[in-house]
Amino acid sequence: MILNINWVVHTVTQSDYSALIAIWERAVRATHDFLPEEDIAALKAALAKL
């Protein structure tokens, strides 16, 4: 099987942040079940300030 993958890379803008934070949160919830909800909320709030 031959895969033809084309990548497009662009500079992150402010309008990208909400989507990136949503992806981050889904990944954390899927892989970090040891983190309490309070820690996830605090990390998410810190990311939103960037």
C-alpha positions in Angstrom: 0.0 0.0 0.0 1.3 3.4 -1.0 0.4 6.4 1.1 0.5 9.9 -0.4 0.5 12.3 2.5 0.7 16.0 2.0 1.5 18.2 5.0 0.7 21.9 5.4 2.3 23.7 8.2 1.4 27.3 9.2 2.1 29.7 12.0 -0.4 29.4 14.8 -2.7 32.4 15.2 -4.9 33.5 18.1 -7.9 32.0 16.2 -6.3 28.6 16.3 -6.0 28.4 20.1 -9.5 27.2 21.0 -9.2 24.2 18.6 -5.7 23.4 19.8 -6.7 23.5 23.5 -9.7 21.2 22.7 -7.3 18.7 21.0 -4.9 19.0 24.0 -7.8 18.4 26.5 -9.1 15.3 24.6 -5.5 13.9 24.5 -5.0 14.5 28.2 -8.3 13.0 29.2 -7.6 9.9 27.0 -4.1 9.3 28.4 -3.8 10.9 31.8 -6.5 9.3 33.9 -4.4 9.9 37.0 -4.8 13.7 36.8 -7.6 15.2 39.0 -10.2 17.4 37.3 -8.8 20.4 39.2 -5.3 19.9 37.6 -6.8 19.6 34.1 -8.8 22.8 34.7 -5.8 24.7 36.0 -3.6 23.6 33.0 -6.4 24.4 30.6 -6.7 27.9 32.1 -2.9 28.4 31.9 -3.0 27.4 28.2 -5.8 29.8 27.5 -3.6 32.7 28.7 -0.8 32.0 26.2 
